[in-house]
C-alpha cells in the first residue's frame, strides 16, 4: 500500500489495472487504520483522474464508493477525513459519467447488428457462434463510439476467414451501417469553426513534481481569440500559462514563430528601486529597445510627467493598478502574439478594470489566455472559454455566460457560497490594561506623507484608529493612498507630520498588497520551514525589518549627547545625573500606566538591581525605536506561549487556512500556485495570534470557495480586521465600517462613531498626544488646564523645592520637571 501510494500515474487507467488494484484498495478502506484508509483514498483519487473511458470504471464503482462513504463518517482525523471527502466527491462525479455511458450502451441492439452482418457476410452464415462473436465485437466498438477504420480491423480479421479478398470492403460497409444505428457521443468541447489563423494545435501532458495536472490533452489556439481559463483551485491554471511562457509545453510552437509573454503585476524586490523606464529596459527580452520607444509606450498608458504615475519615479511608489499598466506596457513592447494574464484585474478599481478590458479587446491580432475570478471581466472580454477538468483541457466557443448556460456547475467558480472548505484564525488573547474590545490598539493622528522625490503629498491629515472590535473596509480608486495609509499605520514607512501609535502589547499581522514580497527570498523553503524560520527566536523576523525602525542621523546624534536623566537607586531614592546610554538590555517592567526599560550607561557595567528609565525619557533622548522593538518582541513572544513551533503544529496551522499537508510540508514555495502562496503568507502572519489583522487586497489569487471560507473566518475572529479590496461583495460581507480614500483624503462611513468623538475632543483641546492615550484610559487623555505664567512660576518653585529636599515626585510633577530640565 505504501509503495502504491507513492506511484505517479501518467498513463490512462483501464479496466485491467483497476481489476488488479481494487481488491487491495477495498482491504485498505476496511483496515480500520487511519493512515492506510487515507492512502487508499489518495490512490483511488489519483487513478480516477486518469480514467478516460468511464465504462472501464463501471464494475468497480459499487465496490469502492461505499468504503469511501464510511471513511468520511468514521475517520476522526480531520485531515484524513478531508482527503476521503475529496476522493468521494471525485468518484461521485465519475459515477455520473459512468451512468451516462451505460445509458448510451443500451442504445446498441445486438440483434440489429447480427442482422446487418448476415446481410453482408457471404455464406455460410448459419454458424451462430461465429456471427454472435463478430456481433459482440461490433457492439463494443459502437458502445465506445469507435468508428475509425483502425479500430474495425479486428472485425476484418474474422471476415477474412470467409472472404479475404472482400473483407475490407465488407467491414467498411458494416462500419458505416453500424455508425448510423447509434447517436454520436456529445462532445465535451465546442471549439467553433475553423476561421482564423491557427497559432497552436498540440497534444501534451503537464506535470509538476509528482502531481499530474493535464494528461494527453489537446490545445488549439487561434490568432486574436481571447480565452478565459477556468478550473478549480490548484488545478494547474497558472502552471499551464507559465509552462507556455517558458516553452515547456510539448508541441507548442517555437518562440521564433509564436512570441508569448506572461503578464504579472508583482515587482521583484531587487528591481523595486528602478524607475519605471529602467524597470522595463531591465527585461532581457527588451535589451535592444530604445529609451524613447519605451517612454512613448508608457505615455500611451498614462505614465506622464506630473501625472499620478510618472515614468521616472521608482516602481516601488506605484499602486497595484499602475503596476498592472506597467506590466501591460512591457508586454506591448515585446510584440507578443499571445498574452498570458494571471488575474489581470487584481489591485484594480472599477475605472482601471474597464481600461484593461478595453485594451485587451482592442488587440485584434493578439491572442490572450486569462485566469481571473472576475466574472464580469471574463464575460466582457472572452471569445472562448477553456476549462481544466479531470486532467483535460476542454474548449468552448463564446463568453462566460454562454459557457455557464451549458455547464451550470461552473457558476461555483464565481459565487461566494458556503462550502465544506473552512478557515480558522487563532484567537488573539487578552491584553493587559485593555478591558474592552473597542479600545484603540493602533492610531494615526494628523498624519501627512509624501514619497521621496514627489512634491505632492500622498496623504493629507489622516486620523484613524483600530480596535479588536474593528471590521473596516478601506476603498477608493487606484493611487488614492489606501495602501500608503496602511503602510504608515503599520510602521512600514514614516509620516513627515503627525503621530503613529501602537499599544506596546498588541500583535499586528499585516498581509501586504503584493503579498509575495514576504516570501520571495525563501522560495527554496517549504511553507512549514519558512514559518519555523520566521519565528525561530520567539519574534517575527519580518516585522522587525521596517523603515520606521531604522535610526535617523538626528536620533543617532541624540543618543550620544549627554542628557540629564533620573532613576530610582537601590535605596529607592531618586537619582539624577547627566549620562549617555550605552545600550538597552531588553528587560521591561510596568510602573503604573507606563513601562520602564533597563539601560546600561556608557562606560559602566550592568548593576545587580538594574537601572530602569521610563519610556517618555527614552523617547526624548533618541531611544524610541529601540523601545518599540522591545515592546514588539515581548508582545510577539507572548503569542507563542500557547503552542510550540514544531513541524506538526505548523502543519496543522497551515491547514487552518486551507493549505493541504502535502503542500504545507513537502512542496517548496517556488512550486506553489498564487492562491497557495497567499495562504502561506496569511498563515505566517497569523502564527503569533495577532490582535489586529490587516489584509491589503486579500481576494487576489484566491478562488471563490477560499474567499467564502476567508469571509467566515473573519466573521468569527476575535481580533480586529482592516481590509483593502476592490471586491465590493467581499468587503460588504465582512465590514461594518468603511474608510473612503479620495486623492489622499479620508472619509469614514458606517459604524465609525469613534471619529465623531475624536473630532469633538479635538475642538475642546489644543492637541491630543498619542502616548497620553496609550492604554485607552480616559484619564490619560484628559485636557490639562493651561497654567498662567504666575501659576507656572509658583508650580516650578514647588517642584524644585521637592527635588532639593529629595522628596518623591508624583507622575505629573516628574513629567513637568523633565520638560523644564529641573533635575
CORSULJO-V764876 format. One record per residue. RES is the residue in one letter. SS is DSSP state (~ for helix, > for strand, _ for the rest). PSI is psi in whole degrees, 0 to 359 (999 if undefined). OMEGA is omega in radians with two decimals (* if undefined). Layout:
BEGIN
[[RES SS PSI OMEGA] [RES SS PSI OMEGA]]
END
This chain:
BEGIN
[[X _ 318 3.13] [X ~ 317 -3.13] [X ~ 318 -3.11] [X ~ 326 3.14] [X ~ 335 -3.13] [X _ 359 -3.12] [X _ 132 3.03] [X _ 114 -3.12] [X _ 125 -3.14] [X _ 340 3.10] [X _ 158 3.09] [X _ 140 -3.13] [X _ 126 -3.11] [X _ 180 -3.02] [X ~ 315 -3.11] [X ~ 316 3.14] [X ~ 320 3.13] [X ~ 322 3.14] [X ~ 328 -3.11] [X ~ 319 -3.00] [X ~ 343 -3.08] [X ~ 316 3.09] [X ~ 322 3.11] [X ~ 320 -3.13] [X ~ 321 3.09] [X ~ 315 3.13] [X ~ 321 3.11] [X ~ 317 -3.14] [X ~ 333 -3.10] [X _ 3 -3.02] [X _ 332 -3.08] [X _ 358 3.12] [X _ 123 -3.02] [X ~ 312 -3.08] [X ~ 322 -3.14] [X ~ 319 3.11] [X ~ 319 3.12] [X ~ 316 3.13] [X ~ 320 3.11] [X ~ 317 3.14] [X ~ 320 3.13] [X ~ 316 -3.13] [X ~ 316 3.12] [X ~ 316 -3.14] [X ~ 315 -3.13] [X ~ 318 -3.10] [X ~ 323 -3.11] [X ~ 326 -3.13] [X _ 336 -3.04] [X _ 15 3.04] [X _ 107 -3.13] [X _ 319 -3.14] [X _ 109 -3.09] [X ~ 332 -3.14] [X ~ 336 3.06] [X ~ 328 -3.09] [X ~ 348 -3.01] [X ~ 314 -3.08] [X ~ 345 -2.98] [X ~ 350 -3.07] [X ~ 316 -3.13] [X ~ 345 3.12] [X ~ 327 -3.02] [X ~ 323 -3.07] [X ~ 316 3.12] [X ~ 321 3.11] [X ~ 321 3.10] [X ~ 320 3.12] [X ~ 319 3.11] [X ~ 321 -3.13] [X ~ 321 -3.14] [X ~ 338 -3.11] [X ~ 337 -2.99] [X ~ 340 -3.11] [X _ 128 -3.13] [X _ 334 3.13] [X _ 118 -3.06] [X ~ 320 -3.10] [X ~ 315 3.13] [X ~ 321 3.11] [X ~ 323 3.11] [X ~ 321 3.10] [X ~ 317 3.13] [X ~ 320 3.12] [X ~ 320 3.12] [X ~ 317 3.14] [X ~ 320 3.12] [X ~ 319 3.11] [X ~ 319 3.13] [X ~ 320 -3.13] [X ~ 322 3.08] [X ~ 322 3.09] [X ~ 317 3.10] [X ~ 324 -3.12] [X ~ 326 3.07] [X ~ 319 3.11] [X ~ 323 3.10] [X ~ 313 -3.12] [X ~ 322 3.09] [X ~ 317 -3.13] [X ~ 323 3.10] [X ~ 319 3.14] [X ~ 321 3.12] [X ~ 324 -3.13] [X ~ 329 -3.14] [X _ 343 3.12] [X _ 339 -3.08] [X _ 123 -3.10] [X _ 113 -3.10] [X ~ 321 -3.12] [X ~ 318 3.13] [X ~ 323 -3.14] [X ~ 317 3.14] [X ~ 321 3.10] [X ~ 320 3.13] [X ~ 322 3.14] [X ~ 314 -3.12] [X ~ 327 -3.12] [X ~ 338 -3.04] [X ~ 335 -3.07] [X _ 132 -3.13] [X _ 160 3.13] [X _ 149 0.07] [X _ 137 3.12] [X _ 17 -3.11] [X _ 4 3.10] [X _ 98 -3.05] [X ~ 323 -3.12] [X ~ 316 -3.14] [X ~ 310 -3.11] [X ~ 318 -3.11] [X ~ 320 -3.14] [X ~ 315 3.10] [X ~ 321 3.13] [X ~ 320 3.12] [X ~ 321 3.09] [X ~ 316 -3.14] [X ~ 320 3.13] [X ~ 322 3.12] [X ~ 316 3.12] [X ~ 323 3.13] [X ~ 320 -3.14] [X ~ 322 -3.13] [X _ 358 -3.09] [X _ 41 3.09] [X _ 100 -3.10] [X _ 19 3.05] [X _ 153 -3.07] [X _ 325 -3.11] [X _ 318 -3.11] [X _ 332 -3.07] [X _ 5 3.10] [X ~ 333 3.11] [X ~ 322 3.09] [X ~ 322 -3.10] [X ~ 329 3.14] [X ~ 321 -3.13] [X ~ 318 -3.14] [X ~ 329 -3.11] [X ~ 338 3.10] [X ~ 326 -3.11] [X ~ 321 -3.11] [X _ 92 -3.06] [X _ 328 -3.09] [X _ 323 -3.06] [X _ 6 -3.05] [X ~ 314 -3.08] [X ~ 319 -3.13] [X ~ 318 -3.12] [X ~ 314 -3.11] [X ~ 323 3.12] [X ~ 317 3.11] [X ~ 319 3.12] [X ~ 319 3.13] [X ~ 315 -3.13] [X ~ 318 -3.12] [X ~ 318 3.13] [X ~ 322 3.11] [X ~ 325 -3.13] [X ~ 343 -3.12] [X ~ 337 -3.04] [X _ 153 3.08] [X _ 144 3.14] [X _ 153 3.08] [X _ 136 3.05] [X _ 134 -3.09] [X _ 139 3.04] [X _ 337 -3.04] [X _ 155 3.07] [X > 82 -2.99] [X _ 350 3.12] [X _ 196 -3.07] [X _ 180 -3.08] [X _ 15 3.13] [X _ 151 3.07] [X _ 156 -3.13] [X _ 134 3.13] [X > 120 3.12] [X > 330 -3.06] [X > 139 3.01] [X > 94 -3.04] [X > 162 3.06] [X > 131 -3.00] [X > 165 3.00] [X > 138 -3.10] [X > 125 3.11] [X > 156 3.04] [X > 110 -3.06] [X _ 235 -3.14] [X _ 7 -3.07] [X > 125 3.06] [X > 126 -3.14] [X > 315 3.11] [X > 138 -3.06] [X > 117 3.03] [X > 52 -3.04] [X > 142 3.11] [X > 154 3.03] [X > 128 -3.11] [X > 125 -3.09] [X > 135 3.12] [X > 147 3.12] [X _ 134 3.09] [X _ 349 3.14] [X _ 150 3.12] [X > 110 -3.04] [X > 127 2.97] [X > 126 -3.09] [X > 117 -3.10] [X > 157 3.09] [X _ 160 3.12] [X _ 172 3.12] [X _ 137 3.13] [X _ 23 3.13] [X _ 347 3.07] [X _ 20 -3.08] [X ~ 306 -3.12] [X ~ 322 3.11] [X ~ 319 3.10] [X ~ 314 -3.10] [X ~ 319 3.11] [X ~ 323 3.13] [X ~ 322 3.07] [X ~ 314 -3.11] [X ~ 327 -3.09] [X _ 4 3.13] [X _ 29 -3.07] [X _ 9 3.11] [X _ 120 -3.09] [X _ 129 3.09] [X _ 355 3.13] [X _ 142 -3.09] [X _ 152 3.12] [X _ 145 3.13] [X _ 334 3.11] [X _ 336 -3.14] [X _ 315 -3.11] [X _ 115 -3.11] [X _ 123 3.13] [X > 145 3.12] [X > 124 3.07] [X > 121 -3.06] [X > 119 3.07] [X _ 147 -3.03] [X _ 346 -3.11] [X _ 134 -3.12] [X _ 129 3.07] [X _ 139 -3.07] [X ~ 322 -3.08] [X ~ 351 3.13] [X ~ 1 -2.99] [X _ 343 -3.13] [X _ 348 -3.07] [X _ 154 3.01] [X > 166 -3.12] [X ~ 318 -3.14] [X ~ 312 -3.12] [X ~ 327 3.10] [X ~ 316 3.11] [X ~ 316 -3.11] [X ~ 340 -3.13] [X _ 341 3.13] [X _ 124 -3.10] [X ~ 336 3.13] [X ~ 353 3.13] [X ~ 26 -3.08] [X _ 337 -3.14] [X _ 3 -3.11] [X _ 147 3.12] [X _ 144 -3.09] [X ~ 321 -3.12] [X ~ 329 3.10] [X ~ 320 3.10] [X ~ 316 3.14] [X ~ 320 -3.12] [X ~ 317 3.14] [X ~ 319 3.10] [X ~ 319 3.09] [X ~ 323 -3.08] [X ~ 337 3.12] [X _ 11 3.00] [X _ 359 3.10] [X _ 100 -3.11] [X _ 152 3.09] [X _ 132 -3.13] [X _ 355 -3.14] [X _ 186 3.12] [X _ 324 3.09] [X _ 125 -3.07] [X _ 137 -3.02] [X _ 335 -3.10] [X _ 4 3.05] [X _ 156 -3.12] [X > 145 -3.13] [X ~ 338 3.13] [X ~ 342 -3.14] [X ~ 354 -3.06] [X _ 143 3.00] [X _ 172 -3.11] [X ~ 320 -3.14] [X ~ 318 3.14] [X ~ 330 3.08] [X ~ 322 3.09] [X ~ 320 3.09] [X ~ 322 3.10] [X ~ 318 3.14] [X ~ 321 3.12] [X ~ 322 3.11] [X ~ 320 3.11] [X ~ 321 3.11] [X ~ 322 3.12] [X ~ 320 -3.11] [X ~ 337 3.14] [X _ 0 3.09] [X _ 58 -3.06] [X _ 142 2.93] [X _ 326 3.14] [X > 122 3.04] [X > 132 3.10] [X > 109 -3.00] [X > 119 3.12] [X > 109 -3.11] [X _ 63 -3.08] [X _ 344 -3.14] [X _ 2 3.07] [X _ 141 3.08] [X _ 358 -2.98] [X _ 141 2.99] [X _ 179 -3.04] [X ~ 318 -3.10] [X ~ 318 -3.13] [X ~ 330 3.02] [X ~ 317 3.12] [X ~ 321 3.13] [X ~ 315 -3.14] [X ~ 319 3.13] [X ~ 312 -3.14] [X ~ 321 -3.10] [X ~ 313 -3.12] [X ~ 319 3.12] [X ~ 327 -3.09] [X ~ 346 -3.11] [X _ 80 -3.01] [X _ 328 -3.07] [X _ 9 -3.13] [X _ 130 3.07] [X > 145 3.12] [X > 136 2.98] [X > 124 -2.97] [X > 133 2.96] [X > 125 -3.13] [X _ 147 3.02] [X _ 8 3.13] [X _ 102 -3.06] [X ~ 325 3.12] [X ~ 319 3.13] [X ~ 309 -3.12] [X ~ 322 -3.10] [X ~ 327 -3.10] [X ~ 320 -2.96] [X ~ 323 -2.91] [X _ 140 2.96] [X _ 342 -3.13] [X > 156 3.07] [X > 136 2.99] [X > 133 -3.12] [X > 131 3.02] [X > 117 -3.11] [X > 123 3.13] [X _ 49 3.04] [X _ 16 3.09] [X > 151 3.09] [X > 107 -3.11] [X > 141 -3.10] [X > 140 -3.10] [X > 145 3.09] [X > 142 3.12] [X _ 172 -3.12] [X _ 189 -3.04] [X ~ 319 -3.11] [X ~ 315 -3.13] [X ~ 327 3.10] [X ~ 317 -3.11] [X ~ 330 3.06] [X ~ 321 3.14] [X ~ 335 -3.07] [X _ 74 -3.05] [X ~ 330 -3.11] [X ~ 341 3.14] [X ~ 347 3.10] [X ~ 337 -3.13] [X ~ 339 3.10] [X ~ 339 -2.95] [X _ 5 -3.11] [X _ 134 3.05] [X _ 98 -3.06] [X _ 160 3.11] [X _ 128 -3.13] [X _ 177 3.10] [X _ 339 3.11] [X _ 131 3.13] [X _ 144 3.02] [X _ 152 3.09] [X _ 121 3.12] [X _ 143 3.13] [X _ 143 3.13] [X _ 139 -3.01] [X _ 331 -3.10] [X _ 168 -3.06] [X _ 165 3.05] [X _ 132 3.10] [X _ 131 3.09] [X _ 350 -3.14] [X _ 110 -3.08] [X _ 347 -3.09] [X _ 142 3.12] [X _ 345 -3.12] [X _ 357 3.10] [X _ 139 -3.10] [X > 135 3.04] [X > 340 3.10] [X > 144 -3.14] [X > 148 2.85] [X > 135 -3.14] [X > 116 3.04] [X > 42 -3.04] [X > 132 2.96] [X > 146 3.09] [X > 134 3.08] [X _ 129 3.11] [X _ 145 3.10] [X _ 133 -3.13] [X _ 342 3.09] [X _ 150 3.09] [X _ 334 -3.12] [X _ 130 3.13] [X _ 149 3.05] [X _ 330 3.11] [X > 141 -3.14] [X > 115 2.95] [X > 55 -3.09] [X > 128 3.05] [X > 117 3.13] [X > 165 3.02] [X > 153 -3.10] [X > 137 3.10] [X > 178 3.11] [X _ 346 3.10] [X _ 356 -3.05] [X _ 138 2.94] [X > 89 -2.95] [X > 133 2.99] [X > 123 -3.13] [X > 119 -3.05] [X > 165 -3.14] [X > 170 -3.13] [X _ 162 3.00] [X _ 136 3.12] [X _ 5 -3.12] [X _ 343 3.10] [X _ 11 -3.08] [X ~ 305 -3.10] [X ~ 326 3.11] [X ~ 318 3.12] [X ~ 318 3.14] [X ~ 323 3.10] [X ~ 322 3.08] [X ~ 316 -3.11] [X ~ 321 -3.08] [X ~ 357 3.10] [X _ 12 3.08] [X _ 324 3.07] [X _ 165 -3.05] [X _ 129 3.13] [X _ 153 3.10] [X _ 327 3.08] [X > 159 3.13] [X > 176 -3.08] [X > 144 3.06] [X > 133 -3.09] [X > 144 3.03] [X > 138 3.09] [X _ 133 -3.06] [X _ 329 -3.07] [X _ 4 -3.11] [X _ 139 3.06] [X _ 129 -3.05] [X > 130 3.04] [X > 128 -3.09] [X > 116 3.05] [X > 108 -3.00] [X _ 164 -3.14] [X _ 311 3.09] [X _ 75 -2.89] [X ~ 331 -3.02] [X ~ 347 3.13] [X ~ 339 3.11] [X ~ 328 -2.97] [X _ 0 -3.00] [X ~ 338 3.12] [X ~ 3 -3.04] [X ~ 28 -3.05] [X _ 344 3.11] [X _ 359 3.09] [X _ 156 2.94] [X > 161 3.08] [X ~ 320 3.13] [X ~ 314 3.13] [X ~ 322 -3.11] [X ~ 313 -3.12] [X ~ 320 3.13] [X ~ 326 3.04] [X ~ 316 -3.02] [X ~ 327 -3.07] [X _ 18 -3.01] [X _ 324 -3.08] [X _ 15 3.09] [X _ 348 3.10] [X _ 167 -3.13] [X _ 109 -3.09] [X _ 326 -3.10] [X _ 324 -3.04] [X _ 342 -3.10] [X _ 351 -3.14] [X _ 82 -3.09] [X _ 151 3.09] [X ~ 324 -3.09] [X ~ 348 -3.13] [X ~ 1 3.14] [X _ 131 -3.09] [X _ 137 3.03] [X _ 167 3.11] [X ~ 323 -3.14] [X ~ 320 3.13] [X ~ 320 3.10] [X ~ 319 3.14] [X ~ 319 -3.13] [X ~ 323 -3.12] [X ~ 330 -3.11] [X _ 4 3.09] [X _ 124 3.13] [X _ 134 -3.14] [X > 150 3.09] [X > 121 3.11] [X > 157 -3.12] [X > 141 3.11] [X > 164 3.13] [X > 128 3.14] [X _ 183 -3.12] [X _ 336 3.12] [X _ 3 3.11] [X _ 356 -3.14] [X _ 153 -3.12] [X > 130 3.12] [X > 134 3.11] [X > 140 3.13] [X > 159 3.08] [X > 116 -3.00] [X > 164 2.95] [X _ 127 -3.13] [X > 128 3.11] [X > 320 -3.14] [X > 163 3.01] [X > 130 -2.98] [X > 337 -3.05] [X > 354 3.09] [X > 142 -3.10] [X > 145 3.04] [X > 153 -3.10] [X > 134 3.08] [X > 113 -3.07] [X _ 236 -3.09] [X _ 25 -3.12] [X > 171 3.06] [X > 150 3.01] [X > 148 -3.02] [X > 137 -3.10] [X > 134 -3.14] [X > 160 2.99] [X > 123 -3.12] [X > 151 -3.14] [X _ 132 3.12] [X _ 2 -3.13] [X _ 165 3.09] [X _ 164 -3.11] [X _ 128 -3.13] [X _ 160 -3.08] [X _ 316 -3.10] [X _ 343 3.12] [X _ 146 3.08] [X > 122 -3.07] [X > 133 3.06] [X > 148 -3.12] [X > 161 -3.05] [X ~ 325 -3.11] [X ~ 317 3.12] [X ~ 314 -3.12] [X ~ 321 3.13] [X ~ 322 -3.08] [X ~ 335 -3.07] [X _ 26 2.95] [X _ 8 -3.07] [X _ 18 -3.07] [X ~ 318 -3.08] [X ~ 324 3.07] [X ~ 322 3.09] [X ~ 315 3.13] [X ~ 322 -3.13] [X ~ 320 3.10] [X ~ 314 3.11] [X ~ 317 -3.12] [X ~ 315 -3.13] [X ~ 317 -3.13] [X ~ 317 3.14] [X ~ 317 -3.12] [X ~ 321 3.13] [X ~ 323 3.13] [X ~ 331 -3.14] [X _ 352 -3.09] [X _ 3 3.14] [X _ 334 -3.02] [X _ 328 -3.09] [X _ 152 -3.11] [X _ 154 -3.12] [X _ 62 -3.13] [X _ 162 -3.14] [X ~ 319 -3.12] [X ~ 318 -3.13] [X ~ 320 3.13] [X ~ 320 3.10] [X ~ 317 3.11] [X ~ 321 3.12] [X ~ 317 3.09] [X ~ 325 3.07] [X ~ 331 3.13] [X ~ 341 3.07] [X _ 22 2.95] [X _ 12 3.12] [X _ 117 -3.09] [X _ 152 -3.08] [X ~ 324 -3.13] [X ~ 315 -3.13] [X ~ 329 -3.09] [X ~ 322 -2.98] [X ~ 337 -2.99] [X ~ 353 3.13] [X _ 137 2.99] [X > 153 -3.07] [X ~ 336 3.10] [X ~ 339 -3.11] [X ~ 0 -3.08] [X _ 154 3.05] [X _ 170 3.12] [X ~ 317 3.13] [X ~ 322 3.12] [X ~ 322 3.12] [X ~ 321 3.10] [X ~ 320 3.11] [X ~ 322 3.10] [X ~ 313 -3.13] [X ~ 318 -3.13] [X ~ 316 3.13] [X ~ 319 3.14] [X ~ 319 3.14] [X ~ 330 -3.07] [X ~ 353 -3.04] [X _ 321 -3.07] [X _ 22 3.02] [X _ 66 -3.03] [X _ 154 3.05] [X _ 333 3.11] [X > 132 3.10] [X > 121 3.14] [X > 120 -3.08] [X > 114 3.11] [X > 108 -3.09] [X _ 60 -3.12] [X _ 343 -3.08] [X _ 348 3.12] [X _ 132 3.04] [X _ 350 3.12] [X _ 137 3.10] [X _ 176 -3.02] [X ~ 326 3.11] [X ~ 316 3.12] [X ~ 325 3.11] [X ~ 320 3.09] [X ~ 319 3.11] [X ~ 321 3.13] [X ~ 317 3.13] [X ~ 318 3.13] [X ~ 323 3.12] [X ~ 319 3.11] [X ~ 319 -3.14] [X ~ 323 -3.11] [X ~ 1 -3.09] [X _ 138 -3.10] [X _ 352 3.13] [X _ 182 3.12] [X > 154 -3.11] [X > 132 3.00] [X > 127 -3.07] [X > 129 2.92] [X > 124 -3.12] [X _ 149 3.00] [X _ 0 3.11] [X _ 93 -3.02] [X ~ 327 3.12] [X ~ 316 -3.13] [X ~ 314 -3.12] [X ~ 315 -3.10] [X ~ 330 3.13] [X ~ 329 -3.01] [X ~ 332 -2.87] [X _ 137 3.08] [X _ 341 -3.12] [X > 144 -3.09] [X > 131 2.99] [X > 117 -3.13] [X > 115 3.11] [X > 131 3.12] [X > 108 3.12] [X _ 41 3.07] [X _ 359 3.14] [X > 142 -3.02] [X > 136 2.99] [X > 137 -3.13] [X > 147 3.11] [X > 164 3.08] [X > 211 -3.08] [X _ 76 -3.10] [X _ 43 -3.12] [X ~ 338 3.13] [X ~ 326 -3.11] [X ~ 320 3.11] [X ~ 319 -3.14] [X ~ 318 3.14] [X ~ 316 -3.13] [X ~ 323 3.10] [X ~ 318 3.11] [X ~ 323 -3.08] [X ~ 328 3.14] [X ~ 333 -3.08] [X ~ 342 -3.12] [X _ 159 -3.04] [X _ 322 -3.13] [X _ 154 3.03] [X _ 114 3.12] [X _ 140 -3.02] [X _ 312 -3.02] [X ~ 339 3.12] [X ~ 337 3.13] [X ~ 27 -2.97] [X _ 322 -3.05] [X _ 12 3.09] [X _ 11 3.13] [X _ 130 -3.08] [X ~ 330 -3.14] [X ~ 333 -3.09] [X ~ 340 -3.11] [X ~ 13 3.10] [X _ 138 -3.13] [X _ 126 3.10] [X _ 138 3.10] [X _ 127 -3.10] [X _ 126 -3.12] [X _ 147 3.01] [X _ 169 -3.13] [X ~ 322 3.14] [X ~ 314 -3.14] [X ~ 320 -3.13] [X ~ 322 -3.14] [X ~ 317 3.13] [X ~ 316 -3.11] [X ~ 317 -3.14] [X ~ 317 -3.12] [X ~ 322 -3.12] [X ~ 319 -3.14] [X ~ 318 -3.14] [X ~ 325 3.12] [X ~ 321 3.10] [X ~ 320 -3.12] [X ~ 316 -3.13] [X ~ 327 -3.13] [X _ 4 3.13] [X _ 41 3.11] [X _ 135 -3.12] [X _ 138 3.09] [X _ 148 3.00] [X _ 178 -3.01] [X ~ 318 -3.11] [X ~ 319 3.13] [X ~ 321 -3.14] [X ~ 317 3.14] [X ~ 318 3.14] [X ~ 318 -3.13] [X ~ 321 3.13] [X ~ 316 -3.12] [X ~ 329 -3.07] [X _ 14 3.06] [X _ 47 -3.11] [X _ 346 -3.12] [X _ 999 *]]
END
